[in-house]
Amino acid sequence: MSHFKKPETEELKTKLSDLEFAVTQHEHTEPPFSNKYWDNHEEGIYVDIVTGEPLFTSKDKFESGTGWPCFSQPISKSILIFKEDKKLWSTRTEVRSKLGDSHLGHVFDDGPGPEGARYCINSASLRFIAKSELANSPYTEWLKIFDS
């Protein structure tokens, strides 16, 4: 994963939209039900919009009713950083990407599956790469997960 790195702030300001920059760099939250991926049902992977680092797959995405894309697990927990967040009415667990230090969203313990996790992630922190595009991308290794 050495080819994934965080660009300098000035480059990020030109590369990202205002919303993407506010979410990933200043912990903002995008509106529910009107974001890019909350209702995406296509097969593929979701990567950090800042670094391109693979984070989640469509195989682990589920409908949560919250209006944000939610996943039952990341590609690997080692690619995430978890921080205590006391900014609102209660203590939550913030989820950040390890290499990009991008604010992604939060993880809650009310999700499906054996771990019961719900990774509630801002679309503005993600870039989606469809399964049909994986073969012609730096992410070809991820094609195999859709064969099972």
C-alpha positions in Angstrom: 0.0 0.0 0.0 3.0 2.3 -0.3 1.7 3.9 -3.4 -1.2 5.5 -1.4 -0.3 8.8 0.2 -2.0 12.0 1.3 -1.4 15.0 -0.9 -0.5 18.4 0.6 -3.3 20.6 1.8 -3.1 23.0 -1.2 -3.4 20.1 -3.6 -6.3 18.7 -1.7 -8.1 22.0 -2.0 -7.9 21.9 -5.8 -8.6 18.1 -6.0 -11.6 17.9 -3.7 -15.0 19.7 -3.8 -15.7 22.1 -0.9 -17.9 19.4 0.7 -15.3 16.7 0.3 -12.6 18.9 1.8 -14.9 19.9 4.7 -15.9 16.3 5.5 -12.5 14.7 5.2 -10.3 17.5 6.7 -12.6 19.2 9.1 -15.0 16.4 10.3 -18.1 17.8 8.7 -21.1 15.6 7.9 -22.9 15.6 4.6 -26.8 15.7 4.5 -28.5 12.3 4.7 -30.4 10.9 1.7 -28.9 13.4 -0.7 -25.4 12.2 -1.0 -23.7 10.2 -3.7 -23.6 6.6 -2.4 -26.3 6.2 0.2 -28.5 4.4 -2.4 -25.8 2.8 -4.6 -26.4 -0.9 -5.2 -23.7 -1.5 -7.8 -20.9 -4.0 -7.1 -17.4 -2.5 -6.4 -15.1 -1.1 -3.9 -15.1 2.2 -2.0 -11.7 4.0 -1.6 -10.5 7.0 0.4 -11.2 10.0 -1.8 -7.9 11.6 -0.5 -5.5 8.7 -1.0 -7.2 6.1 -3.0 -6.7 3.5 -0.3 -9.3 0.7 -0.4 -11.7 0.9 2.5 -15.0 -1.0 2.0 -16.7 -3.3 -0.5 -20.2 -3.4 -1.8 -20.4 -6.9 -0.4 -20.5 -5.4 3.1 -22.8 -2.5 2.3 -26.3 -2.7 3.7 -29.5 -0.6 3.9 -29.5 1.1 7.3 -32.3 3.6 6.8 -30.0 6.4 7.9 -29.4 8.1 4.5 -25.6 7.4 4.5 -23.7 4.4 3.1 -23.3 1.9 5.8 -21.0 -1.2 5.9 -20.9 -4.1 8.3 -17.1 -4.2 8.2 -14.1 -2.5 6.5 -11.8 -4.3 4.0 -9.4 -4.5 7.0 -9.5 -2.9 10.4 -5.8 -2.2 10.1 -6.5 0.5 7.5 -8.7 2.5 9.9 -8.1 4.7 13.0 -10.7 4.9 15.7 -11.0 8.0 17.9 -13.4 9.0 20.7 -15.7 11.8 19.5 -17.6 13.8 22.2 -18.6 16.7 19.9 -22.4 16.0 20.0 -24.9 14.7 22.5 -23.0 11.5 23.3 -19.7 9.8 22.9 -19.3 8.2 19.5 -16.4 6.4 17.8 -15.0 8.4 14.8 -13.6 6.4 11.9 -10.6 7.8 10.0 -8.5 6.4 7.3 -5.0 5.4 8.4 -2.9 6.8 5.6 -4.9 9.8 4.7 -6.2 10.6 8.1 -9.5 11.4 6.4 -12.6 11.7 8.5 -14.9 9.0 7.2 -17.8 8.9 9.6 -18.6 6.9 12.7 -19.0 3.2 13.8 -21.9 2.1 15.9 -22.8 -1.2 17.5 -26.3 -1.6 16.0 -25.4 -3.2 12.7 -25.9 -6.7 11.2 -23.5 -9.6 11.2 -21.6 -11.3 14.0 -19.7 -8.2 15.1 -22.8 -6.0 15.1 -21.0 -3.1 13.6 -22.5 -0.3 11.5 -19.8 1.8 9.8 -21.9 4.9 8.9 -19.7 6.7 6.3 -19.9 10.0 4.4 -20.1 9.6 0.7 -18.0 12.7 0.4 -15.1 10.8 1.9 -15.3 8.0 -0.6 -14.8 7.3 -4.3 -16.6 4.3 -5.7 -14.9 2.0 -8.3 -17.4 -0.3 -10.0 -16.6 -3.9 -10.4 -16.7 -3.4 -14.2 -13.8 -0.8 -13.9 -11.6 -2.8 -11.5 -9.8 -4.7 -14.3 -8.5 -1.5 -15.9 -7.5 0.1 -12.6 -4.8 -0.2 -9.9 -7.4 -2.2 -8.0 -7.4 -5.4 -10.2 -6.6 -7.5 -7.1 -10.1 -6.8 -5.7 -11.9 -8.4 -8.6 -11.4 -11.8 -6.9 -13.7 -10.9 -4.0 -16.7 -10.8 -6.4 -16.1 -14.3 -7.7 -17.1 -16.0 -4.5 
